[in-house]
Amino acid sequence: MTDDIDAIAREGTTDIYLMLDFDGTLIDLAPTPDGIHVPARLHGLLAGLHAKLDGRLCLVSGREVAVLEHFLPDFPGDIFGAHGAEARRGGTLSRHPLVGSPVVASVQSQAQDAVAQMHGVTLETKDTGAVIHYRAVPQAEGAARAAAETIAAAAPGMEMHTSKMAFEIRPSDASKAGAVHAIIAEQPSGIRPVVIGDDVTDEEAMVVANAAGGFAVRVGGGDTCAAYRLPDPAAVLALLESWLSEETL
């Protein structure tokens, strides 16, 4: 594995489909999901890359599509949100069948009750489930995990997933790996899938990209299957800027 940004940049962009996570990859994590700061230059950078790659650029995130549209209102590419449980493709939004269901409503209600009993733990509700965050109180990890496991076990069609300082209850058939499979299936021969992400939830997507002849970049620490690693979102933006400025042969 290498953390040499120049080595990653030399992979080039002529034959890649670039899939980017959001939190912890393009922007720094914050104590709460709403407390993030989006660098001003990110908007133009993504628009420029989307044009250079002839549209082969998308976001694959745990955030919901509507939330990503709020933070990046001018992003021109496709968005796979809620870990693939919903997608905006060609301007059309598709959503998981469990959205609006009694199952999701019950998960959210139970999660709200559980979080109320844990000081400093916060709840993020999504149309596809709920996320219990313990970023501000790492010592609450055990209690947060136990609550999430109990809720997920009682919810048909849902399961718990570990994320960075959080536990998410979401549809069992939603995954970033599934989103990457869908993208790859639509590409012509010779296009390499590239996944850049920072979380354990991105690793499954990286496995798919590697198997399809592409490569992956892990942001920050942690075990990874990626061939490359970058230390933080600032380094990711530097890589993207390098790709944007490269000459097309």
C-alpha positions as YAML, in Angstrom:
chain: A
units: angstrom
residues:
- id: 1
  name: MET
  ca: [0.00, 0.00, 0.00]
- id: 2
  name: THR
  ca: [1.18, 3.53, -0.71]
- id: 3
  name: ASP
  ca: [0.14, 6.94, 0.58]
- id: 4
  name: ASP
  ca: [1.98, 8.77, -2.22]
- id: 5
  name: ILE
  ca: [-0.54, 11.16, -3.73]
- id: 6
  name: ASP
  ca: [1.53, 11.44, -6.91]
- id: 7
  name: ALA
  ca: [1.36, 7.66, -7.38]
- id: 8
  name: ILE
  ca: [-2.42, 7.76, -7.13]
- id: 9
  name: ALA
  ca: [-2.62, 10.73, -9.49]
- id: 10
  name: ARG
  ca: [-0.59, 8.80, -12.08]
- id: 11
  name: GLU
  ca: [-3.44, 6.29, -12.33]
- id: 12
  name: GLY
  ca: [-5.04, 8.96, -14.50]
- id: 13
  name: THR
  ca: [-8.67, 9.63, -15.36]
- id: 14
  name: THR
  ca: [-9.05, 8.56, -18.97]
- id: 15
  name: ASP
  ca: [-10.60, 5.18, -18.13]
- id: 16
  name: ILE
  ca: [-12.05, 5.50, -14.61]
- id: 17
  name: TYR
  ca: [-15.51, 5.80, -13.11]
- id: 18
  name: LEU
  ca: [-15.01, 7.69, -9.85]
- id: 19
  name: MET
  ca: [-17.21, 6.94, -6.83]
- id: 20
  name: LEU
  ca: [-16.81, 9.18, -3.78]
- id: 21
  name: ASP
  ca: [-18.04, 8.95, -0.22]
- id: 22
  name: PHE
  ca: [-18.94, 12.27, 1.44]
- id: 23
  name: ASP
  ca: [-18.43, 12.45, 5.23]
- id: 24
  name: GLY
  ca: [-14.84, 11.83, 6.23]
- id: 25
  name: THR
  ca: [-13.79, 11.62, 2.57]
- id: 26
  name: LEU
  ca: [-14.66, 14.92, 0.91]
- id: 27
  name: ILE
  ca: [-15.38, 16.81, 4.13]
- id: 28
  name: ASP
  ca: [-14.12, 16.48, 7.69]
- id: 29
  name: LEU
  ca: [-16.28, 14.70, 10.23]
- id: 30
  name: ALA
  ca: [-17.96, 16.79, 12.91]
- id: 31
  name: PRO
  ca: [-19.35, 15.97, 16.39]
- id: 32
  name: THR
  ca: [-22.85, 15.96, 14.88]
- id: 33
  name: PRO
  ca: [-23.98, 15.11, 11.32]
- id: 34
  name: ASP
  ca: [-25.25, 18.64, 10.72]
- id: 35
  name: GLY
  ca: [-22.09, 20.32, 12.02]
- id: 36
  name: ILE
  ca: [-19.95, 19.76, 8.93]
- id: 37
  name: HIS
  ca: [-18.25, 22.42, 6.82]
- id: 38
  name: VAL
  ca: [-18.23, 22.08, 3.03]
- id: 39
  name: PRO
  ca: [-15.13, 23.74, 1.51]
- id: 40
  name: ALA
  ca: [-16.12, 26.39, -1.01]
- id: 41
  name: ARG
  ca: [-13.79, 24.98, -3.67]
- id: 42
  name: LEU
  ca: [-15.43, 21.55, -3.53]
- id: 43
  name: HIS
  ca: [-18.43, 22.65, -5.60]
- id: 44
  name: GLY
  ca: [-16.40, 23.76, -8.62]
- id: 45
  name: LEU
  ca: [-14.00, 20.86, -8.26]
- id: 46
  name: LEU
  ca: [-16.74, 18.25, -8.50]
- id: 47
  name: ALA
  ca: [-18.42, 20.03, -11.40]
- id: 48
  name: GLY
  ca: [-15.13, 20.21, -13.27]
- id: 49
  name: LEU
  ca: [-14.34, 16.55, -12.69]
- id: 50
  name: HIS
  ca: [-17.83, 15.50, -13.77]
- id: 51
  name: ALA
  ca: [-17.29, 17.29, -17.07]
- id: 52
  name: LYS
  ca: [-13.76, 15.94, -17.54]
- id: 53
  name: LEU
  ca: [-14.89, 12.37, -16.86]
- id: 54
  name: ASP
  ca: [-17.83, 12.66, -19.26]
- id: 55
  name: GLY
  ca: [-20.23, 12.08, -16.37]
- id: 56
  name: ARG
  ca: [-18.35, 9.14, -14.82]
- id: 57
  name: LEU
  ca: [-18.52, 10.59, -11.32]
- id: 58
  name: CYS
  ca: [-21.02, 9.92, -8.55]
- id: 59
  name: LEU
  ca: [-21.48, 10.09, -4.80]
- id: 60
  name: VAL
  ca: [-22.03, 6.87, -2.84]
- id: 61
  name: SER
  ca: [-22.89, 7.86, 0.72]
- id: 62
  name: GLY
  ca: [-24.72, 6.90, 3.86]
- id: 63
  name: ARG
  ca: [-26.37, 10.30, 3.73]
- id: 64
  name: GLU
  ca: [-29.79, 10.58, 2.16]
- id: 65
  name: VAL
  ca: [-30.00, 12.07, -1.33]
- id: 66
  name: ALA
  ca: [-31.93, 15.11, -0.09]
- id: 67
  name: VAL
  ca: [-29.25, 15.84, 2.52]
- id: 68
  name: LEU
  ca: [-26.46, 15.58, -0.05]
- id: 69
  name: GLU
  ca: [-28.42, 17.88, -2.36]
- id: 70
  name: HIS
  ca: [-28.63, 20.38, 0.51]
- id: 71
  name: PHE
  ca: [-24.87, 20.41, 1.04]
- id: 72
  name: LEU
  ca: [-23.99, 20.11, -2.66]
- id: 73
  name: PRO
  ca: [-26.95, 21.69, -4.47]
- id: 74
  name: ASP
  ca: [-25.08, 22.02, -7.76]
- id: 75
  name: PHE
  ca: [-23.59, 18.52, -7.93]
- id: 76
  name: PRO
  ca: [-24.31, 17.35, -11.50]
- id: 77
  name: GLY
  ca: [-23.69, 13.63, -11.12]
- id: 78
  name: ASP
  ca: [-25.70, 10.67, -9.90]
- id: 79
  name: ILE
  ca: [-26.10, 10.17, -6.16]
- id: 80
  name: PHE
  ca: [-26.51, 6.87, -4.34]
- id: 81
  name: GLY
  ca: [-27.74, 7.76, -0.86]
- id: 82
  name: ALA
  ca: [-28.68, 5.94, 2.34]
- id: 83
  name: HIS
  ca: [-26.11, 3.25, 1.51]
- id: 84
  name: GLY
  ca: [-27.77, 2.55, -1.82]
- id: 85
  name: ALA
  ca: [-31.34, 2.44, -0.47]
- id: 86
  name: GLU
  ca: [-32.15, 5.42, -2.68]
- id: 87
  name: ALA
  ca: [-30.62, 6.93, -5.78]
- id: 88
  name: ARG
  ca: [-30.84, 10.02, -7.96]
- id: 89
  name: ARG
  ca: [-29.95, 8.94, -11.47]
- id: 90
  name: GLY
  ca: [-30.35, 11.20, -14.45]
- id: 91
  name: GLY
  ca: [-32.34, 13.55, -12.22]
- id: 92
  name: THR
  ca: [-34.86, 10.86, -11.24]
- id: 93
  name: LEU
  ca: [-35.13, 9.73, -7.62]
- id: 94
  name: SER
  ca: [-35.85, 6.10, -6.73]
- id: 95
  name: ARG
  ca: [-36.35, 4.94, -3.14]
- id: 96
  name: HIS
  ca: [-36.42, 1.68, -1.21]
- id: 97
  name: PRO
  ca: [-39.84, 0.02, -0.76]
- id: 98
  name: LEU
  ca: [-39.55, 0.27, 3.04]
- id: 99
  name: VAL
  ca: [-39.60, 4.07, 2.93]
- id: 100
  name: GLY
  ca: [-42.74, 5.23, 4.76]
- id: 101
  name: SER
  ca: [-43.44, 1.76, 6.13]
- id: 102
  name: PRO
  ca: [-44.55, 0.87, 9.68]
- id: 103
  name: VAL
  ca: [-41.27, -1.04, 10.05]
- id: 104
  name: VAL
  ca: [-39.17, 2.10, 9.60]
- id: 105
  name: ALA
  ca: [-41.51, 4.11, 11.83]
- id: 106
  name: SER
  ca: [-41.14, 1.53, 14.59]
- id: 107
  name: VAL
  ca: [-37.33, 1.52, 14.26]
- id: 108
  name: GLN
  ca: [-37.23, 5.29, 14.59]
- id: 109
  name: SER
  ca: [-39.58, 5.31, 17.58]
- id: 110
  name: GLN
  ca: [-37.58, 2.66, 19.42]
- id: 111
  name: ALA
  ca: [-34.29, 4.37, 18.61]
- id: 112
  name: GLN
  ca: [-35.62, 7.67, 19.92]
- id: 113
  name: ASP
  ca: [-36.62, 6.03, 23.21]
- id: 114
  name: ALA
  ca: [-33.23, 4.32, 23.52]
- id: 115
  name: VAL
  ca: [-31.20, 7.46, 22.80]
- id: 116
  name: ALA
  ca: [-33.20, 9.39, 25.38]
- id: 117
  name: GLN
  ca: [-31.68, 7.07, 27.99]
- id: 118
  name: MET
  ca: [-28.06, 7.66, 26.89]
- id: 119
  name: HIS
  ca: [-26.46, 11.00, 27.74]
- id: 120
  name: GLY
  ca: [-24.59, 12.56, 24.83]
- id: 121
  name: VAL
  ca: [-25.73, 10.01, 22.26]
- id: 122
  name: THR
  ca: [-27.60, 11.49, 19.30]
- id: 123
  name: LEU
  ca: [-30.12, 10.09, 16.86]
- id: 124
  name: GLU
  ca: [-30.19, 10.69, 13.11]
- id: 125
  name: THR
  ca: [-33.41, 9.56, 11.46]
- id: 126
  name: LYS
  ca: [-33.58, 8.66, 7.80]
- id: 127
  name: ASP
  ca: [-36.52, 7.69, 5.63]
- id: 128
  name: THR
  ca: [-34.86, 4.27, 5.45]
- id: 129
  name: GLY
  ca: [-34.09, 3.83, 9.16]
- id: 130
  name: ALA
  ca: [-32.11, 5.39, 11.99]
- id: 131
  name: VAL
  ca: [-28.51, 6.02, 13.04]
- id: 132
  name: ILE
  ca: [-27.36, 6.10, 16.66]
- id: 133
  name: HIS
  ca: [-24.25, 8.31, 16.96]
- id: 134
  name: TYR
  ca: [-21.88, 8.19, 19.91]
- id: 135
  name: ARG
  ca: [-19.14, 10.48, 18.54]
- id: 136
  name: ALA
  ca: [-19.38, 12.86, 21.48]
- id: 137
  name: VAL
  ca: [-19.32, 10.05, 24.08]
- id: 138
  name: PRO
  ca: [-17.09, 7.15, 22.96]
- id: 139
  name: GLN
  ca: [-17.67, 5.42, 26.29]
- id: 140
  name: ALA
  ca: [-21.30, 4.87, 25.25]
- id: 141
  name: GLU
  ca: [-20.35, 2.53, 22.41]
- id: 142
  name: GLY
  ca: [-21.47, -0.61, 24.20]
- id: 143
  name: ALA
  ca: [-24.87, 0.75, 25.17]
- id: 144
  name: ALA
  ca: [-25.43, 2.20, 21.70]
- id: 145
  name: ARG
  ca: [-24.52, -1.11, 20.05]
- id: 146
  name: ALA
  ca: [-26.81, -3.10, 22.34]
- id: 147
  name: ALA
  ca: [-29.74, -0.79, 21.63]
- id: 148
  name: ALA
  ca: [-29.19, -0.89, 17.87]
- id: 149
  name: GLU
  ca: [-28.87, -4.68, 17.82]
- id: 150
  name: THR
  ca: [-32.08, -5.11, 19.81]
- id: 151
  name: ILE
  ca: [-34.03, -2.76, 17.55]
- id: 152
  name: ALA
  ca: [-32.73, -4.31, 14.34]
- id: 153
  name: ALA
  ca: [-33.47, -7.86, 15.52]
- id: 154
  name: ALA
  ca: [-37.14, -7.00, 15.91]
- id: 155
  name: ALA
  ca: [-37.49, -5.20, 12.55]
- id: 156
  name: PRO
  ca: [-38.34, -7.40, 9.53]
- id: 157
  name: GLY
  ca: [-36.17, -6.62, 6.52]
- id: 158
  name: MET
  ca: [-33.78, -4.43, 8.52]
- id: 159
  name: GLU
  ca: [-30.33, -5.02, 9.97]
- id: 160
  name: MET
  ca: [-27.70, -3.19, 11.98]
- id: 161
  name: HIS
  ca: [-24.44, -1.98, 10.45]
- id: 162
  name: THR
  ca: [-21.40, -0.56, 12.19]
- id: 163
  name: SER
  ca: [-20.21, 2.81, 10.94]
- id: 164
  name: LYS
  ca: [-17.67, 5.35, 12.18]
- id: 165
  name: MET
  ca: [-18.70, 6.11, 15.78]
- id: 166
  name: ALA
  ca: [-22.26, 5.07, 14.96]
- id: 167
  name: PHE
  ca: [-24.63, 2.15, 14.48]
- id: 168
  name: GLU
  ca: [-27.15, 2.27, 11.66]
- id: 169
  name: ILE
  ca: [-30.36, 0.28, 11.28]
- id: 170
  name: ARG
  ca: [-31.28, 0.11, 7.59]
- id: 171
  name: PRO
  ca: [-32.80, -2.24, 4.98]
- id: 172
  name: SER
  ca: [-30.84, -5.48, 4.78]
- id: 173
  name: ASP
  ca: [-30.62, -5.36, 0.99]
- id: 174
  name: ALA
  ca: [-29.15, -1.84, 0.84]
- id: 175
  name: SER
  ca: [-25.39, -1.51, 0.49]
- id: 176
  name: LYS
  ca: [-22.69, 0.58, -1.14]
- id: 177
  name: ALA
  ca: [-21.44, -2.61, -2.75]
- id: 178
  name: GLY
  ca: [-24.79, -2.97, -4.50]
- id: 179
  name: ALA
  ca: [-24.52, 0.58, -5.80]
- id: 180
  name: VAL
  ca: [-21.06, -0.11, -7.22]
- id: 181
  name: HIS
  ca: [-22.31, -3.33, -8.88]
- id: 182
  name: ALA
  ca: [-25.12, -1.34, -10.54]
- id: 183
  name: ILE
  ca: [-22.68, 1.28, -11.84]
- id: 184
  name: ILE
  ca: [-20.18, -1.25, -13.17]
- id: 185
  name: ALA
  ca: [-22.90, -3.19, -15.00]
- id: 186
  name: GLU
  ca: [-23.69, -0.11, -17.09]
- id: 187
  name: GLN
  ca: [-20.13, 0.76, -18.11]
- id: 188
  name: PRO
  ca: [-18.47, -0.22, -21.38]
- id: 189
  name: SER
  ca: [-15.51, -2.59, -21.38]
- id: 190
  name: GLY
  ca: [-12.27, -1.00, -20.20]
- id: 191
  name: ILE
  ca: [-13.71, 1.40, -17.63]
- id: 192
  name: ARG
  ca: [-12.13, 0.93, -14.20]
- id: 193
  name: PRO
  ca: [-14.25, 1.56, -11.10]
- id: 194
  name: VAL
  ca: [-12.52, 3.69, -8.46]
- id: 195
  name: VAL
  ca: [-13.86, 4.01, -4.90]
- id: 196
  name: ILE
  ca: [-12.57, 6.59, -2.41]
- id: 197
  name: GLY
  ca: [-13.93, 6.30, 1.13]
- id: 198
  name: ASP
  ca: [-13.03, 6.43, 4.80]
- id: 199
  name: ASP
  ca: [-15.36, 4.06, 6.59]
- id: 200
  name: VAL
  ca: [-15.93, 0.37, 7.13]
- id: 201
  name: THR
  ca: [-19.09, 0.77, 5.04]
- id: 202
  name: ASP
  ca: [-16.90, 1.81, 2.09]
- id: 203
  name: GLU
  ca: [-14.78, -1.32, 2.28]
- id: 204
  name: GLU
  ca: [-17.48, -3.52, 0.74]
- id: 205
  name: ALA
  ca: [-17.63, -1.11, -2.21]
- id: 206
  name: MET
  ca: [-13.83, -1.21, -2.49]
- id: 207
  name: VAL
  ca: [-13.88, -5.01, -2.66]
- id: 208
  name: VAL
  ca: [-16.24, -4.82, -5.65]
- id: 209
  name: ALA
  ca: [-14.11, -2.18, -7.38]
- id: 210
  name: ASN
  ca: [-10.93, -4.22, -6.90]
- id: 211
  name: ALA
  ca: [-12.57, -7.37, -8.25]
- id: 212
  name: ALA
  ca: [-13.72, -5.49, -11.34]
- id: 213
  name: GLY
  ca: [-10.21, -4.36, -12.23]
- id: 214
  name: GLY
  ca: [-10.35, -0.96, -10.59]
- id: 215
  name: PHE
  ca: [-8.75, 0.34, -7.44]
- id: 216
  name: ALA
  ca: [-9.61, 2.00, -4.14]
- id: 217
  name: VAL
  ca: [-8.28, 4.72, -1.85]
- id: 218
  name: ARG
  ca: [-8.81, 4.55, 1.91]
- id: 219
  name: VAL
  ca: [-8.98, 7.89, 3.71]
- id: 220
  name: GLY
  ca: [-7.58, 7.86, 7.25]
- id: 221
  name: GLY
  ca: [-6.72, 4.83, 9.35]
- id: 222
  name: GLY
  ca: [-8.22, 1.39, 9.73]
- id: 223
  name: ASP
  ca: [-7.84, -1.98, 8.04]
- id: 224
  name: THR
  ca: [-8.47, -1.81, 4.32]
- id: 225
  name: CYS
  ca: [-8.38, -3.72, 1.05]
- id: 226
  name: ALA
  ca: [-7.42, -0.52, -0.80]
- id: 227
  name: ALA
  ca: [-4.12, -0.26, -2.66]
- id: 228
  name: TYR
  ca: [-3.79, 3.39, -1.69]
- id: 229
  name: ARG
  ca: [-4.32, 5.48, 1.42]
- id: 230
  name: LEU
  ca: [-4.65, 9.23, 2.00]
- id: 231
  name: PRO
  ca: [-4.55, 10.84, 5.46]
- id: 232
  name: ASP
  ca: [-7.59, 13.12, 5.34]
- id: 233
  name: PRO
  ca: [-10.17, 14.93, 3.16]
- id: 234
  name: ALA
  ca: [-7.69, 17.73, 2.43]
- id: 235
  name: ALA
  ca: [-5.45, 15.18, 0.70]
- id: 236
  name: VAL
  ca: [-8.44, 13.82, -1.24]
- id: 237
  name: LEU
  ca: [-9.23, 17.31, -2.54]
- id: 238
  name: ALA
  ca: [-5.59, 17.72, -3.53]
- id: 239
  name: LEU
  ca: [-5.78, 14.44, -5.48]
- id: 240
  name: LEU
  ca: [-8.99, 15.50, -7.22]
- id: 241
  name: GLU
  ca: [-7.44, 18.85, -8.11]
- id: 242
  name: SER
  ca: [-4.44, 17.04, -9.56]
- id: 243
  name: TRP
  ca: [-6.71, 14.89, -11.69]
- id: 244
  name: LEU
  ca: [-8.70, 17.89, -12.83]
- id: 245
  name: SER
  ca: [-5.56, 19.73, -13.94]
- id: 246
  name: GLU
  ca: [-3.96, 16.77, -15.76]
- id: 247
  name: GLU
  ca: [-3.65, 17.01, -19.52]
- id: 248
  name: THR
  ca: [-5.85, 14.70, -21.52]
- id: 249
  name: LEU
  ca: [-3.82, 12.76, -24.06]
...
